[in-house]
Amino acid sequence: MGLGFGVAGCGFSLAPLPAGSIAGRAGIYDYSPSVIQSGNLQQSWWCGGAYNPPGTTYFSDTIQYQSINMSTGVHDGPMTVLGETPGAWDSVFTCNPKVVRGFFADPLNTGESFTYAMYYVGLGSDPGSNNYMGVAFSNDGMSWKKFPYPVISPETSKGYGVGQPAAYNSDHQGAILLFYEDDSLYPRHVEAKSSDGVHFVTVGTLTTNGLDGSNQTWGDIAYDAANGYWYAGFNTPTRDPSTTGGVLERGSWGIELFRICDASLLTGASPWELLAIFDTNLTGYEANFLPGLVRDMYGNLISGPAIQMYTSISNPPPPWNASPEAAGNSGASANWNISSVTWTPGHPLTALNRYFNQTVHEVTTGWVDPKGSFSLESTLGHLYQSPQQGATVPFYGCKNGSMDYFVSLDALCEGARILGTNGYGYSRPVAGLNLAALYRCSSGHDHFVSKDPKCEGQSTQELLGYVLP
C-alpha cells in the first residue's frame, strides 16, 4: 500500500501527537508498523511521508524509525531511515517494512555482514500497482544498505503486485520464511523461504479455510512456538462511500485477529480461528488497519500474558455527533498515526453497556466519546469477543446520520455507517445457561436496546438475540 504524493516545498512544523497515538508525526501520514522488542529495547519501523533523498521536492512513502527504552521511557526518533533510490526499481516509494534480526553473511558481495534485514515494498513508476519487494541490511536498525534488485516479484504486471511482507528467522542466521500478499493473478497470501535472506523460493499458498472472503489483506503474521500457532491481523473491508457522505476512506474500519495451527497453515486441515476484532466500535478511531504484531528479534510472537499489536489508526476519533461525511474525513491519511491494542487469552467476554446523554442512547461494548456527556444506564449482558460456546450471532454497532446509534444483526448495517462488531450472542435460549433476551427499540429519533419485550413503552423493532448475564 503506497500513497506516493508529489508535493513541492520542504520542512514541516509538527504538533504533538494526539492522545492515543504512540508513534508517528502529527500532520503527516504514518502507518504499517513493524515492531521488535529485545529486553528493554523496543524498535519500530513504519511507512510515512517524507522528502527523500535530501534536497528533493518529491514527497513520498519512506521508512521511519523510532526506538524506546521500555524501562526509562527514553525515545530516539522518529527519523527517516530508508527512501526511494532515483532511477532504480524502487524510485517512487518504499513502504510496508518488516524487520527481523539474524546473521546475514555478505549478502551484498562487499565483504560486510549484517544483523538486521528489512523487507519492504517498492515501486518504480506511478500509479501504485505492479509492486515489487526488496530487502535492505543494517547493523543498527537505522543505517541501511539495499540489495540492488527485488527479491520477490509479482507473477504478472496486473493489479497491485506483491506487498505486506512478514518475516520469520527460523535458524537465527539467514534462513528466512517470508510471507506476503500477491494479487497479480488473484488475491492470496504466499509463503517463500530463503537460506541467505536474499534468494527465495515459493513454498505454497496459505489456506483461506475459516476466512469469510473479505479477509483479502493483512498487516502481519507471526509464529508462537510455545503453542504452535501462527497469528495474523487481517483488515476488514473499507466502508462503502454511500455510508460516509461520499467520502472514500482508504483505511479499513477494523482489524480481525486470527490464529491457525502450524500444520494447517498451507493445508487448511483445520481452519483459521477468529480471536478478537479491533474496530471503530471498540477504539473510536474511524480507521484501524495494517497492524504489526510485537515480536522478538527473530520474528517470534511475544505472546504472554497478552498479544500486542501496533495498529495503524486515524486520530483523533470523530465526535459522537459527527455527520457521516465528517466521520469519513476524520479517517483521512493526514490523520494516520500508530497506536496499540492487546488481546488477552482466557478473557472472552465483554460487557454490552447502554449509555444515554439526554439526547440519544448508545449501546456498545467499546468506545464512548468522553466529551459526549454519556452516562452508563445499565449493563445489558455480556457477549463473546469471537464465535464460541455456541454463540455465533454477531451484534453489529451502526450509526445512522449524525446521532442515531443502533445495534443490528445485518453485517451491512442496513445501509448505514458500520462502526464494527460488539460481539457474539445466541440466537435462541440454551438449556443450562441463564441467558437474557435483548430487543431493539426505537423512540422515533433514537434507538436503544432493552431486556423488556415491550421496549419500556417505546416501539419494539426486533428480537436481537440472547446474551449471558
C-alpha positions as CSV (number, residue, x, y, z in Angstrom):
1,M,0.0,0.0,0.0
2,G,1.6,3.2,-1.1
3,L,0.4,6.8,-1.2
4,G,3.1,8.4,-3.3
5,F,2.1,12.0,-3.2
6,G,4.1,14.6,-5.1
7,V,4.4,17.8,-3.1
8,A,6.6,20.9,-3.6
9,G,8.3,22.6,-0.6
10,C,10.3,21.4,2.3
11,G,10.1,21.0,6.0
12,F,7.2,20.7,8.5
13,S,6.2,22.2,11.8
14,L,4.9,19.3,13.8
15,A,2.4,19.5,16.6
16,P,2.4,16.9,19.4
17,L,0.7,13.6,18.6
18,P,-3.0,13.3,19.7
19,A,-3.7,11.2,22.8
20,G,-3.8,7.5,21.9
21,S,-1.1,7.7,19.3
22,I,2.2,6.1,20.4
23,A,4.3,6.7,17.2
24,G,4.2,8.9,14.2
25,R,4.2,12.6,13.4
26,A,1.3,14.9,13.7
27,G,0.0,16.2,10.3
28,I,1.9,13.6,8.2
29,Y,0.7,10.1,7.4
30,D,2.3,7.3,9.3
31,Y,1.1,3.6,9.1
32,S,2.0,-0.1,8.6
33,P,4.3,-0.7,11.6
34,S,7.0,-3.3,12.3
35,V,7.9,-3.9,15.9
36,I,10.8,-5.8,17.6
37,Q,11.3,-6.0,21.3
38,S,14.5,-7.3,22.8
39,G,14.9,-6.9,26.6
40,N,14.1,-3.3,27.4
41,L,14.6,-2.0,23.8
42,Q,11.6,-1.7,21.6
43,Q,12.3,-0.7,18.0
44,S,9.6,0.3,15.5
45,W,9.7,1.0,11.7
46,W,6.8,2.1,9.6
47,C,5.8,3.7,6.4
48,G,5.5,7.5,6.4
49,G,5.6,10.5,4.2
50,A,8.9,12.4,3.9
51,Y,11.3,14.1,1.4
52,N,14.0,11.7,0.2
53,P,16.7,11.9,-1.0
54,P,17.5,15.1,0.9
55,G,17.1,18.3,-1.0
56,T,14.5,16.9,-3.5
57,T,10.9,18.2,-3.8
58,Y,9.4,14.8,-4.1
59,F,7.3,13.9,-1.1
60,S,6.6,10.1,-0.9
61,D,6.5,7.0,1.2
62,T,9.6,6.4,3.2
63,I,10.6,4.2,6.1
64,Q,10.5,5.9,9.5
65,Y,12.2,4.6,12.7
66,Q,11.7,5.1,16.4
67,S,13.2,3.2,19.5
68,I,12.2,3.4,23.1
69,N,13.8,2.1,26.3
70,M,10.9,0.4,28.0
71,S,12.4,0.8,31.5
72,T,13.3,4.6,31.2
73,G,10.8,5.7,28.5
74,V,13.6,7.4,26.6
75,H,12.8,7.7,22.9
76,D,15.1,8.0,19.8
77,G,13.3,9.3,16.7
78,P,11.2,9.4,14.7
79,M,13.6,9.7,11.8
80,T,13.7,8.8,8.1
81,V,16.0,5.7,7.6
82,L,15.1,4.5,4.1
83,G,13.7,6.1,1.0
84,E,13.5,5.7,-2.8
85,T,16.5,5.3,-5.0
86,P,16.3,7.6,-8.1
87,G,16.5,5.6,-11.3
88,A,16.1,2.2,-9.5
89,W,13.3,-0.3,-9.2
90,D,12.1,1.5,-6.1
91,S,12.4,5.1,-7.3
92,V,8.8,6.1,-6.5
93,F,8.3,4.9,-2.9
94,T,9.5,2.5,-0.2
95,C,6.8,1.3,2.2
96,N,5.4,-1.5,4.4
97,P,8.6,-2.6,6.2
98,K,9.1,-5.7,8.2
99,V,12.3,-6.1,10.1
100,V,14.0,-9.2,11.5
101,R,17.4,-9.9,13.1
102,G,19.9,-12.6,12.4
103,F,23.3,-13.0,10.8
104,F,23.4,-12.3,7.1
105,A,26.8,-13.2,5.7
106,D,28.0,-10.8,2.9
107,P,24.6,-10.5,1.2
108,L,25.8,-7.6,-1.0
109,N,29.1,-9.2,-2.0
110,T,31.0,-6.3,-0.4
111,G,32.7,-8.4,2.4
112,E,30.3,-6.9,5.0
113,S,27.9,-8.9,7.1
114,F,24.8,-7.6,8.8
115,T,22.5,-8.3,11.8
116,Y,19.2,-6.7,10.5
117,A,17.2,-7.4,7.4
118,M,14.3,-5.2,6.3
119,Y,11.8,-6.5,3.7
120,Y,9.9,-3.6,2.1
121,V,7.6,-2.8,-0.8
122,G,8.9,-0.6,-3.7
123,L,7.7,0.8,-6.9
124,G,9.4,2.4,-9.9
125,S,6.6,4.0,-11.7
126,D,3.2,5.6,-11.0
127,P,0.4,4.6,-10.2
128,G,0.6,2.3,-7.2
129,S,0.4,-1.0,-9.0
130,N,2.8,-3.8,-10.0
131,N,4.7,-3.5,-6.7
132,Y,7.8,-5.5,-6.0
133,M,9.5,-6.4,-2.7
134,G,13.1,-5.7,-1.8
135,V,15.5,-6.1,1.2
136,A,17.9,-3.8,2.9
137,F,20.5,-4.7,5.6
138,S,21.8,-2.9,8.7
139,N,23.8,-3.4,11.8
140,D,22.0,-0.9,14.0
141,G,18.4,-0.7,12.5
142,M,19.0,2.9,11.3
143,S,21.7,2.9,8.6
144,W,20.6,0.6,5.8
145,K,22.2,-0.7,2.6
146,K,19.9,-2.0,-0.1
147,F,20.2,-5.2,-2.1
148,P,20.0,-3.7,-5.7
149,Y,17.2,-5.9,-7.1
150,P,13.8,-7.0,-5.9
151,V,13.8,-10.3,-4.0
152,I,10.1,-11.0,-4.7
153,S,8.4,-10.1,-7.9
154,P,4.7,-10.4,-9.0
155,E,3.8,-13.2,-11.3
156,T,2.2,-10.7,-13.8
157,S,2.1,-6.9,-14.2
158,K,-1.6,-6.7,-13.4
159,G,-3.0,-5.4,-10.2
160,Y,-1.3,-4.3,-7.0
161,G,1.5,-6.8,-7.3
162,V,3.2,-8.1,-4.1
163,G,3.2,-6.4,-0.7
164,Q,2.6,-6.6,3.1
165,P,5.6,-8.8,3.9
166,A,6.2,-10.6,7.2
167,A,9.5,-12.2,8.1
168,Y,10.4,-15.1,10.4
169,N,14.0,-16.2,11.0
170,S,13.9,-20.0,11.5
171,D,17.6,-20.6,12.4
172,H,18.6,-17.1,13.9
173,Q,21.1,-16.8,11.0
174,G,19.9,-16.2,7.5
175,A,17.1,-18.7,7.0
176,I,14.1,-16.5,6.4
177,L,10.4,-17.5,5.9
178,L,8.8,-14.6,4.1
179,F,5.0,-14.2,3.9
180,Y,3.4,-11.7,1.6
181,E,0.3,-10.8,-0.4
182,D,0.2,-11.3,-4.2
183,D,-2.8,-10.3,-6.2
184,S,-1.1,-10.3,-9.6
185,L,-3.2,-13.3,-10.6
186,Y,-5.7,-13.4,-7.8
187,P,-5.6,-12.2,-4.1
188,R,-3.7,-14.7,-2.0
189,H,-1.1,-15.0,0.7
190,V,2.2,-16.7,-0.1
191,E,5.0,-18.3,1.9
192,A,8.5,-18.3,0.5
193,K,11.8,-19.4,2.0
194,S,15.5,-18.4,1.8
195,S,18.8,-19.7,3.2
196,D,20.5,-16.3,2.9
197,G,17.8,-13.7,3.2
198,V,18.0,-12.7,-0.5
199,H,17.2,-15.7,-2.8
200,F,13.7,-17.0,-2.2
201,V,11.7,-20.0,-3.5
202,T,8.0,-20.3,-3.1
203,V,6.7,-22.8,-0.5
204,G,3.0,-22.5,-1.1
205,T,-0.2,-20.5,-0.7
206,L,-1.8,-20.0,2.7
207,T,-5.2,-21.5,3.3
208,T,-8.4,-19.4,3.4
209,N,-10.3,-22.1,5.4
210,G,-12.1,-20.2,8.2
211,L,-11.9,-16.8,6.5
212,D,-15.0,-15.3,5.0
213,G,-13.8,-13.9,1.7
214,S,-13.4,-10.3,3.0
215,N,-10.0,-11.1,4.6
216,Q,-8.0,-10.4,1.5
217,T,-5.4,-8.1,3.0
218,W,-3.4,-8.3,6.2
219,G,-0.9,-6.3,8.2
220,D,1.2,-9.1,9.7
221,I,1.6,-12.8,10.6
222,A,3.8,-14.1,13.4
223,Y,4.6,-17.5,14.9
224,D,4.2,-18.5,18.6
225,A,6.4,-21.6,19.0
226,A,5.1,-22.1,22.6
227,N,1.7,-23.3,21.3
228,G,2.5,-24.0,17.6
229,Y,0.1,-21.3,16.2
230,W,0.5,-18.6,13.6
231,Y,-1.3,-15.3,14.5
232,A,-2.3,-12.9,11.8
233,G,-4.1,-9.5,11.8
234,F,-6.4,-9.2,8.8
235,N,-8.1,-6.0,7.6
236,T,-11.8,-5.7,7.3
237,P,-13.1,-4.1,4.1
238,T,-13.3,-0.3,3.8
239,R,-16.6,1.4,4.2
240,D,-19.0,2.0,1.3
241,P,-18.8,5.7,0.4
242,S,-22.6,5.8,0.4
243,T,-22.4,5.4,4.2
244,T,-19.8,8.2,4.7
245,G,-21.3,11.1,2.8
246,G,-19.5,10.2,-0.3
247,V,-16.1,10.2,1.3
248,L,-13.8,7.4,0.0
249,E,-11.9,6.0,3.1
250,R,-8.5,4.5,2.4
251,G,-8.1,2.6,5.7
252,S,-10.4,-0.2,6.8
253,W,-12.6,0.2,9.8
254,G,-11.2,-2.7,11.7
255,I,-8.6,-5.5,12.2
256,E,-9.5,-9.1,12.9
257,L,-7.0,-11.2,14.9
258,F,-6.9,-14.8,13.7
259,R,-4.8,-17.8,14.5
260,I,-4.2,-21.2,12.9
261,C,-2.0,-24.2,13.9
262,D,1.3,-24.5,12.0
263,A,0.4,-27.9,10.4
264,S,-2.7,-26.3,8.8
265,L,-1.2,-23.0,7.5
266,L,-0.9,-24.4,4.0
267,T,-3.1,-27.4,4.0
268,G,-6.2,-25.9,5.7
269,A,-6.8,-29.2,7.6
270,S,-8.1,-27.0,10.4
271,P,-9.5,-23.5,9.9
272,W,-8.4,-20.1,10.9
273,E,-9.9,-19.2,14.3
274,L,-11.2,-15.6,14.9
275,L,-10.0,-14.4,18.3
276,A,-10.9,-10.7,18.5
277,I,-11.8,-7.6,16.5
278,F,-10.4,-4.1,16.9
279,D,-12.5,-1.6,15.1
280,T,-14.2,1.8,15.3
281,N,-16.8,0.3,17.7
282,L,-14.0,-0.6,20.1
283,T,-11.4,2.2,19.6
284,G,-13.4,5.2,18.4
285,Y,-11.0,5.7,15.5
286,E,-12.5,5.9,12.1
287,A,-9.7,3.8,10.5
288,N,-8.0,0.8,12.1
289,F,-5.8,-1.2,9.7
290,L,-2.4,-2.7,8.8
291,P,-1.3,-3.9,12.3
292,G,2.2,-5.1,13.2
293,L,2.4,-7.9,15.9
294,V,5.0,-7.2,18.6
295,R,7.8,-9.8,18.1
296,D,11.2,-10.8,19.4
297,M,14.3,-10.1,17.3
298,Y,13.8,-13.2,15.2
299,G,10.2,-12.7,14.4
300,N,8.7,-14.9,17.1
301,L,5.4,-13.6,18.6
302,I,5.8,-12.2,22.1
303,S,2.6,-13.8,23.5
304,G,2.5,-13.5,27.2
305,P,0.5,-12.6,29.1
306,A,-1.2,-10.8,26.2
307,I,-0.7,-10.5,22.5
308,Q,0.1,-6.9,21.5
309,M,-0.3,-5.3,18.1
310,Y,0.8,-1.9,16.9
311,T,-2.0,-0.6,14.7
312,S,-2.4,2.0,12.0
313,I,-5.2,4.4,13.0
314,S,-6.8,7.7,12.1
315,N,-6.6,10.0,15.1
316,P,-8.4,11.8,16.8
317,P,-11.7,10.0,16.7
318,P,-14.7,11.8,15.3
319,P,-17.1,13.2,17.9
320,W,-20.2,11.3,18.9
321,N,-22.4,13.6,16.8
322,A,-20.2,13.8,13.7
323,S,-22.0,13.5,10.4
324,P,-21.2,10.6,8.1
325,E,-19.1,12.9,5.9
326,A,-17.2,14.4,8.9
327,A,-16.5,11.0,10.3
328,G,-15.2,9.8,6.9
329,N,-13.0,12.9,6.6
330,S,-11.5,12.1,10.1
331,G,-10.1,9.0,8.5
332,A,-8.0,10.9,6.0
333,S,-4.4,9.9,5.6
334,A,-3.1,13.2,7.2
335,N,-4.5,11.8,10.5
336,W,-2.8,8.4,10.3
337,N,-0.7,7.6,13.3
338,I,0.2,4.4,15.2
339,S,-1.5,3.1,18.3
340,S,-1.5,-0.2,20.2
341,V,-4.1,-2.9,21.1
342,T,-3.8,-6.1,23.1
343,W,-5.7,-9.4,23.3
344,T,-5.6,-11.4,26.5
345,P,-6.3,-15.2,26.1
346,G,-8.8,-16.6,28.6
347,H,-11.0,-13.5,28.9
348,P,-13.5,-14.0,26.1
349,L,-16.5,-12.0,27.4
350,T,-17.1,-8.3,27.1
351,A,-19.9,-6.2,28.6
352,L,-22.6,-4.7,26.5
353,N,-23.4,-1.4,28.0
354,R,-26.3,1.1,27.5
355,Y,-25.4,4.8,27.7
356,F,-27.6,8.0,27.5
357,N,-26.7,11.6,27.2
358,Q,-30.2,13.0,27.5
359,T,-30.5,13.2,23.7
360,V,-29.7,9.7,22.4
361,H,-28.7,6.3,23.5
362,E,-25.5,4.4,22.5
363,V,-25.3,0.6,23.2
364,T,-21.8,-0.7,22.8
365,T,-19.1,-3.0,24.2
366,G,-16.5,-0.4,23.2
367,W,-15.6,3.3,23.0
368,V,-17.9,6.1,24.0
369,D,-17.0,9.7,23.3
370,P,-15.8,11.1,26.7
371,K,-17.0,14.6,25.5
372,G,-20.4,13.4,24.7
373,S,-21.9,13.6,28.2
374,F,-22.9,10.0,28.2
375,S,-23.8,8.2,31.4
376,L,-24.0,4.5,31.9
377,E,-27.6,3.4,32.3
378,S,-27.1,-0.3,32.6
379,T,-25.1,-3.4,31.6
380,L,-27.4,-5.4,29.4
381,G,-25.3,-8.6,29.5
382,H,-22.1,-10.0,28.1
383,L,-21.1,-11.0,24.5
384,Y,-18.2,-13.2,23.4
385,Q,-15.4,-11.5,21.5
386,S,-15.5,-14.2,18.8
387,P,-17.8,-17.0,17.8
388,Q,-17.6,-19.7,20.5
389,Q,-19.5,-21.8,23.0
390,G,-22.5,-21.8,20.6
391,A,-22.6,-18.0,20.5
392,T,-22.4,-17.3,16.8
393,V,-24.8,-14.3,16.2
394,P,-22.8,-11.1,15.6
395,F,-24.2,-7.9,17.1
396,Y,-23.1,-5.0,14.9
397,G,-22.7,-1.4,16.0
398,C,-24.1,1.0,13.5
399,K,-24.9,4.7,13.1
400,N,-27.5,6.4,11.0
401,G,-26.9,10.1,10.3
402,S,-25.2,12.2,12.9
403,M,-26.7,10.9,16.1
404,D,-28.7,7.7,15.7
405,Y,-26.7,4.8,17.1
406,F,-28.3,1.4,16.8
407,V,-27.4,-2.3,17.1
408,S,-28.1,-4.6,14.1
409,L,-27.8,-8.2,13.0
410,D,-27.0,-7.0,9.5
411,A,-23.3,-7.0,8.5
412,L,-24.0,-4.0,6.2
413,C,-25.8,-2.1,9.0
414,E,-28.9,-1.8,6.8
415,G,-27.2,0.8,4.6
416,A,-26.0,2.9,7.5
417,R,-22.4,3.5,8.6
418,I,-20.8,0.5,10.3
419,L,-18.8,1.0,13.5
420,G,-17.9,-2.6,13.9
421,T,-18.7,-5.7,15.9
422,N,-19.9,-5.6,19.5
423,G,-19.5,-9.3,20.0
424,Y,-21.4,-12.6,19.6
425,G,-24.5,-13.8,21.3
426,Y,-27.0,-16.6,20.9
427,S,-30.0,-17.0,18.5
428,R,-32.1,-18.9,21.0
429,P,-32.2,-19.9,24.7
430,V,-29.8,-22.6,25.7
431,A,-30.5,-25.1,28.4
432,G,-28.4,-24.7,31.4
433,L,-27.5,-21.0,30.6
434,N,-29.3,-18.1,32.2
435,L,-29.5,-16.1,29.1
436,A,-31.2,-12.7,28.7
437,A,-33.2,-11.8,25.6
438,L,-32.4,-8.4,24.1
439,Y,-34.7,-6.3,21.9
440,R,-34.0,-3.5,19.5
441,C,-36.2,-0.5,20.4
442,S,-37.0,2.9,18.8
443,S,-38.5,6.1,20.1
444,G,-38.6,7.6,16.6
445,H,-35.4,9.6,16.6
446,D,-33.4,7.3,18.9
447,H,-32.6,3.6,19.0
448,F,-31.7,1.6,22.1
449,V,-31.6,-2.0,23.4
450,S,-33.7,-3.4,26.2
451,K,-34.4,-6.6,28.1
452,D,-38.1,-5.5,28.0
453,P,-40.0,-7.1,25.1
454,K,-42.3,-4.0,25.2
455,C,-39.3,-1.7,25.0
456,E,-40.1,0.3,28.1
457,G,-43.2,1.8,26.4
458,Q,-41.4,2.6,23.1
459,S,-41.6,0.7,19.7
460,T,-40.2,-2.8,19.6
461,Q,-38.4,-3.5,16.3
462,E,-37.0,-6.9,16.7
463,L,-35.6,-9.6,19.0
464,L,-31.8,-9.3,18.5
465,G,-30.9,-12.5,20.4
466,Y,-29.7,-13.8,23.8
467,V,-26.7,-12.9,25.9
468,L,-25.0,-14.1,29.0
469,P,-25.9,-12.0,32.2
